[in-house]
Amino acid sequence: MPRFAANLSMLYPEHDFLERFAAAAADGFTAVEYLFPYDYSPQELKQRLDDHGLQQALFNAPPGDWAAGERGIVSLPGREQEFRQGFDKALEYAAVLGNSRVHVMAGLLPSENDRPRHHGVYLENLAHATAQAAKVGVTVLLEPINTRDMPGFFLNRQDQAQAICKEVGAANLKVQFDCYHCQIVEGDLAVKLRRDLAGIGHIQIAGVPDRHEPDLGELNYPYLFQLMDDLGYDGWVGCEYRPRGNTSAGLQWLRDWQAR
C-alpha cells in the first residue's frame, strides 16, 4: 500500500497551520509535507512532528519572492548566490526536521528565447545543490508543473525533467512526479511511471481537473496506487489537493483504499 503524506499547505485549511499537524495525525497520517517551513523555527516544527508521531517527508527550498509572483529562482540568471544561500537554509531545516527530500522550484521563463541561458544557470545551480546535499544524505527534487496553473514555468514535462537529471549526473537528483500536473500537460501516467520509476523521488496526487480529492475526475487513482505497489515504489505519496469541504470528511477515498 502506498505511504500517504498530508500536504499541510493545502489540507486542513479549517485549522491554523501549526494545528494541522494534530489534525493530520488524528486522521491516521504518519507523514506531512508542505511548501515552505521558513515562517517558523525548525525546532518549533520538529516539536509538532514529535508531539504527533509524524515524519517530515518534503518541503521546498526558498522560492524567491513568492508574494510578488516568483516561483523559484534556480534557473534565474543573476540570482545564483541567493539560491545557494537559500538552499543552505533548506538543508539546515532538513537536518532538524529529519527529511531527506528537498524540492527546488525552477522559476519562470520570460521567453523561449531565454531558455538556453536559463538552462545553463539551472544546470550549474543544480550541480552545486546536489553536491551540498550529498554531504548530508539529502536528495534534491525537480518538479514539472503544468502551464495552466503556472504559465511560463521553466519545467513542464516528465521527459524534460528526467533529461535534466541525466545532464547533471548526480545520483541524488530525482524528479517529483505530480500526477495532477502530469495529467494536465501530457497524460499517459501509467506509462511514464513504468518508464521513469528509477528516476522518481517523490509522488504527489490530486483530482484532475479541479485539484480536489483524488476520488473524482479524469484519473483512476485506485489503478495508479496498485501500479505504484506493483512497481515497488516505496517513497511517500503526497496528498497535495484542495479539499472540496471539510478535510477529514473528504478523506473517505483514503479510508476506502486502506480498507481494501
Order of alpha helices (4+ residues) and beta strands (2+ residues): beta-alpha-beta-alpha-beta-alpha-beta-alpha-beta-alpha-beta-alpha-alpha-beta-alpha-beta-alpha
